[in-house]
């Protein structure tokens, strides 16, 4: 039996300290958590009686009797998905994120997460962190990085394509880096000029502001558009700049309906493509690609405590985070 400290949500949204315990099964690994990314999804679950956090990184301190791919001392991380059935059509074709029996953050394993001193996870759903990626940077890659990389990887995006990114935030600043290193022209859209210099440093080819603009004038149409902003964009502004048969990827979690001009969608032959978190193989490829091209999130660090998590979530809610919060264990 392994016992560990955790930070949970509560009915009034206050984050509270608690304790969890787990029996370690033969295919599981005990991870001493050193860092945890802070995602807006954590804010969504702050009123649930569950442990928060799904962007964990740390050190393996114990392995089950059947574990073969990890050893004590390995530096590892995990993301949004914890398990799948392993035998359905989706699992057998490498699309386990769509498994009907999937275990994901907010849906299972309510007694543990990455806002904790330790966690116990199946070895099939944890990842070795490359040596040249710091543990602080690894956390945000486990969800934010894998999500934007998944959209780029799965949808036939080529180095000759023009990729638009709406929003320069936690997801957007990573999307710019990945798309740029893939050889794409990256066109960034932000409400103001404030983040222009940073966007260009991340790899943007062009930068356009949208606040108060009635029509976007850009150098050439967009083949793929990643929507990473918290709010839905003005579709009347963006549909006209899409290339024929272009694709749009809403990436951020939003509970609002997507309402687009029907004729703009039809006449352009456009597609709006849902985008899940990365499968395990794409997650591995994301880490390898990030390590090879020195892709890293810009992070702000906070203590891995209830108070530190509360401060980080509030700064994220206020729009002041640059660009991903990371909780650091106080050991």
C-alpha positions as CSV (number, residue, x, y, z in Angstrom):
1,X,0.0,0.0,0.0
2,X,1.3,3.4,-1.0
3,X,0.1,6.6,0.7
4,X,0.6,10.1,-0.7
5,X,-0.6,13.7,-0.3
6,X,-3.0,15.2,-2.8
7,X,-4.8,18.4,-3.6
8,X,-8.5,18.1,-4.3
9,X,-11.4,20.2,-5.4
10,X,-14.4,20.8,-3.2
11,X,-18.0,21.9,-3.7
12,X,-17.3,25.6,-3.2
13,X,-14.2,25.5,-5.5
14,X,-11.7,25.7,-2.7
15,X,-8.7,23.5,-3.2
16,X,-8.0,21.3,-0.2
17,X,-5.2,19.1,1.1
18,X,-6.0,15.4,1.5
19,X,-4.4,12.0,1.5
20,X,-4.9,9.0,-0.9
21,X,-3.6,5.4,-0.9
22,X,-3.2,2.7,-3.5
23,X,-2.3,-0.9,-3.8
24,X,0.4,-1.3,-6.5
25,X,-0.6,-3.8,-9.1
26,X,1.8,-5.9,-11.1
27,X,1.6,-3.6,-14.2
28,X,1.8,-0.3,-12.3
29,X,4.5,2.2,-11.5
30,X,4.7,4.4,-8.4
31,X,5.9,7.9,-9.4
32,X,7.3,10.5,-7.0
33,X,5.8,13.7,-8.5
34,X,8.3,16.5,-8.9
35,X,6.3,18.8,-11.2
36,X,2.8,19.2,-12.5
37,X,1.5,21.4,-15.3
38,X,-1.6,23.5,-14.6
39,X,-4.3,23.3,-17.3
40,X,-7.6,25.1,-17.6
41,X,-9.4,21.8,-17.4
42,X,-8.2,21.7,-13.8
43,X,-10.2,24.9,-13.2
44,X,-13.3,23.2,-14.7
45,X,-13.0,20.4,-12.1
46,X,-12.2,22.6,-9.1
47,X,-15.7,22.0,-7.6
48,X,-15.5,18.2,-7.9
49,X,-14.5,15.9,-5.1
50,X,-11.4,14.6,-7.0
51,X,-7.7,15.1,-7.1
52,X,-6.7,17.7,-9.7
53,X,-3.9,17.6,-12.3
54,X,-3.1,15.5,-15.3
55,X,0.2,16.9,-16.6
56,X,2.6,15.1,-14.3
57,X,6.3,14.5,-14.3
58,X,8.5,12.8,-11.7
59,X,10.8,9.9,-10.8
60,X,9.9,6.2,-10.7
61,X,10.3,5.0,-7.1
62,X,8.7,1.6,-7.2
63,X,7.6,-0.8,-10.0
64,X,5.1,-3.7,-10.0
65,X,6.3,-7.3,-10.5
66,X,5.2,-7.3,-14.2
67,X,6.7,-4.0,-15.2
68,X,9.3,-4.4,-18.0
69,X,9.8,-1.0,-19.6
70,X,10.6,1.2,-16.6
71,X,13.0,1.0,-13.7
72,X,13.4,2.8,-10.4
73,X,15.0,6.2,-11.0
74,X,13.6,6.7,-14.5
75,X,12.2,10.2,-15.2
76,X,8.6,9.9,-16.6
77,X,5.4,11.7,-17.2
78,X,1.8,11.1,-17.9
79,X,-1.1,13.0,-19.4
80,X,-4.9,13.0,-19.8
81,X,-5.5,9.3,-20.4
82,X,-4.8,6.6,-17.8
83,X,-6.1,3.4,-19.4
84,X,-8.2,1.7,-22.1
85,X,-9.6,-1.7,-22.6
86,X,-6.9,-2.8,-25.1
87,X,-9.1,-5.1,-27.1
88,X,-11.8,-3.0,-28.9
89,X,-11.6,-1.9,-32.5
90,X,-10.3,1.6,-31.5
91,X,-7.6,0.1,-29.2
92,X,-6.4,-2.5,-31.7
93,X,-6.0,0.2,-34.4
94,X,-4.0,2.6,-32.3
95,X,-6.9,5.0,-31.5
96,X,-7.3,4.2,-27.8
97,X,-8.4,7.8,-27.1
98,X,-11.8,6.8,-28.5
99,X,-12.1,3.5,-26.5
100,X,-15.6,3.2,-24.9
101,X,-13.9,2.0,-21.7
102,X,-11.3,4.7,-21.6
103,X,-10.1,6.1,-18.2
104,X,-9.4,9.8,-18.5
105,X,-9.0,12.8,-16.2
106,X,-12.3,13.8,-14.7
107,X,-13.9,10.4,-15.6
108,X,-11.9,7.9,-13.5
109,X,-9.2,7.6,-10.9
110,X,-10.7,10.4,-8.8
111,X,-8.4,9.6,-5.9
112,X,-5.1,10.6,-7.6
113,X,-3.7,13.1,-10.1
114,X,-0.6,15.2,-10.6
115,X,-1.4,17.7,-7.9
116,X,0.1,15.3,-5.5
117,X,3.3,14.0,-3.9
118,X,3.0,10.7,-5.7
119,X,0.8,8.7,-8.1
120,X,0.3,5.1,-9.2
121,X,-0.2,4.5,-12.9
122,X,-0.2,1.7,-15.4
123,X,3.1,1.4,-17.3
124,X,1.3,1.4,-20.6
125,X,0.2,5.0,-20.1
126,X,3.4,6.7,-18.9
127,X,6.2,8.1,-20.9
128,X,10.0,8.4,-20.6
129,X,11.0,12.0,-20.6
130,X,14.0,12.7,-23.0
131,X,17.2,13.9,-21.2
132,X,17.2,17.3,-22.8
133,X,13.6,18.2,-21.7
134,X,13.5,19.5,-18.1
135,X,10.9,18.1,-15.7
136,X,9.3,21.6,-15.4
137,X,8.9,21.8,-19.2
138,X,7.7,18.2,-19.5
139,X,4.5,18.7,-17.5
140,X,2.8,21.1,-20.0
141,X,3.9,18.9,-22.9
142,X,1.9,16.0,-21.5
143,X,-1.4,17.6,-22.3
144,X,-1.0,21.0,-24.1
145,X,1.9,19.8,-26.2
146,X,0.4,16.5,-27.1
147,X,-2.9,18.0,-28.0
148,X,-1.6,20.6,-30.5
149,X,0.9,18.0,-31.9
150,X,-1.9,15.5,-32.4
151,X,-3.9,18.0,-34.5
152,X,-0.8,18.7,-36.7
153,X,0.2,15.0,-37.0
154,X,-3.1,13.4,-37.7
155,X,-4.5,15.7,-40.4
156,X,-2.0,15.5,-43.2
157,X,-0.3,18.9,-42.5
158,X,2.7,19.3,-44.8
159,X,5.7,21.6,-44.7
160,X,4.3,23.5,-47.7
161,X,1.0,24.4,-45.9
162,X,0.1,27.6,-44.2
163,X,-1.0,26.9,-40.7
164,X,-3.1,29.6,-38.8
165,X,-3.0,29.7,-35.0
166,X,-5.7,31.7,-33.2
167,X,-4.4,32.8,-29.8
168,X,-0.9,33.0,-28.3
169,X,-1.5,31.3,-24.9
170,X,-0.8,28.0,-23.2
171,X,-1.7,26.0,-26.3
172,X,-1.1,28.6,-29.0
173,X,2.6,29.3,-28.1
174,X,3.3,25.5,-28.4
175,X,1.3,25.1,-31.6
176,X,3.4,27.9,-33.2
177,X,6.6,26.2,-32.2
178,X,5.6,22.7,-33.4
179,X,4.1,23.9,-36.8
180,X,7.2,26.1,-37.4
181,X,9.6,23.2,-36.8
182,X,7.6,21.1,-39.1
183,X,8.5,23.6,-41.8
184,X,5.1,25.3,-42.2
185,X,4.4,28.9,-42.6
186,X,2.7,29.9,-39.3
187,X,0.2,32.7,-39.4
188,X,-0.8,33.9,-35.9
189,X,-3.9,35.8,-35.0
190,X,-4.2,37.6,-31.6
191,X,-6.5,40.3,-30.3
192,X,-3.8,42.9,-29.9
193,X,-0.2,43.7,-30.8
194,X,1.0,42.7,-27.3
195,X,2.3,39.3,-28.2
196,X,3.7,40.0,-31.6
197,X,7.4,39.9,-30.7
198,X,7.0,36.6,-28.8
199,X,5.0,35.0,-31.5
200,X,7.7,35.8,-34.0
201,X,10.3,34.4,-31.6
202,X,8.3,31.2,-31.3
203,X,8.4,30.8,-35.1
204,X,5.5,32.7,-36.6
205,X,5.9,33.9,-40.2
206,X,3.1,36.5,-40.0
207,X,1.1,38.1,-37.2
208,X,-2.3,39.8,-37.4
209,X,-4.5,41.6,-34.8
210,X,-8.2,40.9,-34.7
211,X,-9.7,43.3,-32.2
212,X,-12.0,45.8,-33.9
213,X,-11.2,44.4,-37.4
214,X,-14.1,43.8,-39.8
215,X,-12.0,42.1,-42.5
216,X,-8.7,40.3,-42.3
217,X,-6.2,41.1,-45.1
218,X,-3.5,38.4,-45.2
219,X,-0.9,37.5,-47.8
220,X,-2.4,34.1,-48.7
221,X,-5.2,31.8,-47.6
222,X,-4.9,29.4,-44.6
223,X,-4.8,25.6,-45.2
224,X,-5.2,24.6,-41.5
225,X,-6.5,26.7,-38.7
226,X,-5.9,25.8,-35.0
227,X,-8.3,27.5,-32.6
228,X,-6.4,27.7,-29.3
229,X,-8.2,30.8,-27.8
230,X,-10.5,30.4,-24.8
231,X,-13.4,32.0,-26.5
232,X,-15.0,31.1,-29.9
233,X,-13.6,33.3,-32.7
234,X,-15.7,35.4,-35.0
235,X,-16.3,32.9,-37.8
236,X,-17.3,35.6,-40.2
237,X,-13.8,36.9,-39.9
238,X,-12.0,33.7,-40.4
239,X,-14.0,31.6,-42.9
240,X,-13.2,34.1,-45.8
241,X,-9.4,33.6,-45.3
242,X,-9.5,29.8,-45.5
243,X,-8.1,28.1,-48.5
244,X,-10.6,25.9,-50.5
245,X,-11.1,22.6,-48.6
246,X,-9.2,24.0,-45.6
247,X,-9.6,22.5,-42.2
248,X,-10.4,24.1,-38.8
249,X,-9.4,22.5,-35.5
250,X,-11.2,23.7,-32.3
251,X,-8.7,22.6,-29.7
252,X,-9.6,24.4,-26.4
253,X,-12.2,22.9,-24.1
254,X,-15.4,24.8,-24.6
255,X,-19.0,23.9,-23.7
256,X,-20.5,26.4,-26.1
257,X,-22.0,25.4,-29.4
258,X,-20.0,26.1,-32.6
259,X,-22.1,28.3,-34.9
260,X,-20.6,29.0,-38.3
261,X,-22.0,30.6,-41.4
262,X,-23.4,27.7,-43.4
263,X,-22.7,29.1,-46.9
264,X,-19.1,30.0,-46.1
265,X,-18.6,26.4,-44.9
266,X,-20.3,24.9,-47.9
267,X,-18.9,27.1,-50.7
268,X,-15.4,26.7,-49.4
269,X,-15.6,23.0,-48.9
270,X,-14.3,23.6,-45.4
271,X,-14.1,21.0,-42.6
272,X,-14.3,21.5,-38.9
273,X,-12.4,18.6,-37.4
274,X,-12.7,17.6,-33.7
275,X,-9.4,16.9,-32.0
276,X,-8.8,14.7,-29.1
277,X,-5.6,14.3,-26.9
278,X,-2.8,12.3,-28.5
279,X,-2.7,8.5,-28.6
280,X,0.3,6.9,-26.9
281,X,2.4,6.6,-30.1
282,X,1.8,10.1,-31.1
283,X,2.5,11.2,-27.6
284,X,5.9,9.5,-27.8
285,X,6.6,11.1,-31.2
286,X,5.7,14.5,-29.7
287,X,8.3,14.1,-27.0
288,X,10.9,12.9,-29.4
289,X,10.2,15.8,-31.8
290,X,10.2,18.4,-29.0
291,X,13.5,17.1,-27.7
292,X,15.1,17.1,-31.2
293,X,14.0,20.6,-32.0
294,X,14.3,22.2,-28.5
295,X,10.6,22.9,-28.3
296,X,9.7,24.0,-24.8
297,X,6.8,25.8,-23.1
298,X,7.3,29.1,-21.4
299,X,6.5,28.4,-17.8
300,X,5.8,30.2,-14.5
301,X,6.4,28.1,-11.4
302,X,4.4,27.8,-8.2
303,X,4.6,25.5,-5.1
304,X,3.0,22.1,-5.4
305,X,0.6,22.9,-2.6
306,X,-3.1,23.8,-2.3
307,X,-2.1,27.4,-1.9
308,X,0.2,27.3,-4.9
309,X,-2.3,25.5,-7.1
310,X,-5.0,28.1,-6.1
311,X,-2.7,31.0,-7.0
312,X,-1.8,29.4,-10.4
313,X,-5.4,28.7,-11.3
314,X,-6.5,32.2,-10.4
315,X,-3.7,33.7,-12.6
316,X,-4.7,31.4,-15.4
317,X,-8.4,32.5,-15.0
318,X,-7.3,36.1,-15.0
319,X,-5.5,35.7,-18.3
320,X,-2.1,36.6,-16.7
321,X,-0.3,33.3,-17.1
322,X,2.8,33.4,-19.4
323,X,2.2,30.8,-20.7
324,X,1.9,27.6,-18.7
325,X,1.8,27.3,-14.9
326,X,3.9,24.5,-13.3
327,X,3.6,23.3,-9.8
328,X,6.9,22.3,-8.2
329,X,7.2,19.9,-5.3
330,X,8.6,21.4,-2.2
331,X,11.1,18.7,-1.1
